[in-house]
């Protein structure tokens, strides 16, 4: 039963990499303007090492 569940989940996980590679590159002001025009939210991903 576990094999039947693992394979579809693995395929879904691996197929999401092709879709998730569309990152916006530009300034924050450009991102805000684009998000407002498309009526979407902005996700800001950052980290600190210290």
C-alpha atoms as an extended CHARMM CRD file, in Angstrom:
* protein
*
        50  EXT
         1         1  UNK       CA              0.0000000000        0.0000000000        0.0000000000  PROA      1               0.0000000000
         2         2  UNK       CA              2.8450000000        2.3780000000        0.7870000000  PROA      2               0.0000000000
         3         3  UNK       CA              4.3690000000        1.8770000000       -2.6680000000  PROA      3               0.0000000000
         4         4  UNK       CA              1.0980000000        2.8380000000       -4.2990000000  PROA      4               0.0000000000
         5         5  UNK       CA              1.0950000000        6.1130000000       -2.3970000000  PROA      5               0.0000000000
         6         6  UNK       CA              4.7820000000        6.9880000000       -2.6640000000  PROA      6               0.0000000000
         7         7  UNK       CA              5.0690000000        6.8490000000       -6.4470000000  PROA      7               0.0000000000
         8         8  UNK       CA              2.2980000000        9.3820000000       -7.2620000000  PROA      8               0.0000000000
         9         9  UNK       CA              3.5290000000       11.7400000000       -4.5410000000  PROA      9               0.0000000000
        10        10  UNK       CA              7.0690000000       11.5130000000       -5.8870000000  PROA      10              0.0000000000
        11        11  UNK       CA              5.8810000000       12.2680000000       -9.4150000000  PROA      11              0.0000000000
        12        12  UNK       CA              3.8810000000       15.2800000000       -8.2420000000  PROA      12              0.0000000000
        13        13  UNK       CA              6.8540000000       16.5590000000       -6.2460000000  PROA      13              0.0000000000
        14        14  UNK       CA              9.2960000000       16.2040000000       -9.1460000000  PROA      14              0.0000000000
        15        15  UNK       CA              6.9240000000       17.7360000000      -11.6800000000  PROA      15              0.0000000000
        16        16  UNK       CA              6.5160000000       20.8520000000       -9.5350000000  PROA      16              0.0000000000
        17        17  UNK       CA             10.1510000000       21.8370000000      -10.1740000000  PROA      17              0.0000000000
        18        18  UNK       CA              9.4210000000       22.7460000000      -13.7860000000  PROA      18              0.0000000000
        19        19  UNK       CA              6.5750000000       25.0390000000      -12.7690000000  PROA      19              0.0000000000
        20        20  UNK       CA              8.2590000000       26.6810000000       -9.7870000000  PROA      20              0.0000000000
        21        21  UNK       CA             11.2370000000       28.1200000000      -11.6780000000  PROA      21              0.0000000000
        22        22  UNK       CA              9.5230000000       31.3590000000      -12.7230000000  PROA      22              0.0000000000
        23        23  UNK       CA             11.1160000000       33.8820000000      -10.3390000000  PROA      23              0.0000000000
        24        24  UNK       CA             10.6460000000       37.6290000000      -10.7480000000  PROA      24              0.0000000000
        25        25  UNK       CA             13.8930000000       39.5610000000      -11.0090000000  PROA      25              0.0000000000
        26        26  UNK       CA             13.7140000000       43.2840000000      -10.4430000000  PROA      26              0.0000000000
        27        27  UNK       CA             13.2540000000       45.8720000000       -7.7370000000  PROA      27              0.0000000000
        28        28  UNK       CA             10.7060000000       45.6690000000       -4.9520000000  PROA      28              0.0000000000
        29        29  UNK       CA              8.8120000000       48.6150000000       -6.4360000000  PROA      29              0.0000000000
        30        30  UNK       CA              8.5460000000       46.7720000000       -9.7700000000  PROA      30              0.0000000000
        31        31  UNK       CA              7.2990000000       43.6620000000       -7.9640000000  PROA      31              0.0000000000
        32        32  UNK       CA              4.6580000000       45.6410000000       -6.0830000000  PROA      32              0.0000000000
        33        33  UNK       CA              3.4480000000       47.2870000000       -9.2920000000  PROA      33              0.0000000000
        34        34  UNK       CA              3.2590000000       43.9420000000      -11.0920000000  PROA      34              0.0000000000
        35        35  UNK       CA              1.4340000000       42.3100000000       -8.1660000000  PROA      35              0.0000000000
        36        36  UNK       CA             -1.1190000000       45.1140000000       -8.0640000000  PROA      36              0.0000000000
        37        37  UNK       CA             -1.7350000000       44.9060000000      -11.8080000000  PROA      37              0.0000000000
        38        38  UNK       CA             -2.2450000000       41.1130000000      -11.6190000000  PROA      38              0.0000000000
        39        39  UNK       CA             -4.1390000000       41.2630000000       -8.2830000000  PROA      39              0.0000000000
        40        40  UNK       CA             -1.6600000000       38.8860000000       -6.6280000000  PROA      40              0.0000000000
        41        41  UNK       CA              0.3160000000       38.7120000000       -3.4070000000  PROA      41              0.0000000000
        42        42  UNK       CA              4.0970000000       38.9940000000       -3.0610000000  PROA      42              0.0000000000
        43        43  UNK       CA              6.2210000000       36.3510000000       -1.3790000000  PROA      43              0.0000000000
        44        44  UNK       CA              9.5790000000       37.6150000000       -0.1430000000  PROA      44              0.0000000000
        45        45  UNK       CA             12.0010000000       34.8370000000        0.6960000000  PROA      45              0.0000000000
        46        46  UNK       CA             15.1430000000       35.7050000000        2.6450000000  PROA      46              0.0000000000
        47        47  UNK       CA             17.4550000000       34.2420000000        5.2710000000  PROA      47              0.0000000000
        48        48  UNK       CA             20.1600000000       35.3600000000        7.6390000000  PROA      48              0.0000000000
        49        49  UNK       CA             23.3390000000       33.5330000000        8.5020000000  PROA      49              0.0000000000
        50        50  UNK       CA             24.4030000000       35.0580000000       11.7430000000  PROA      50              0.0000000000
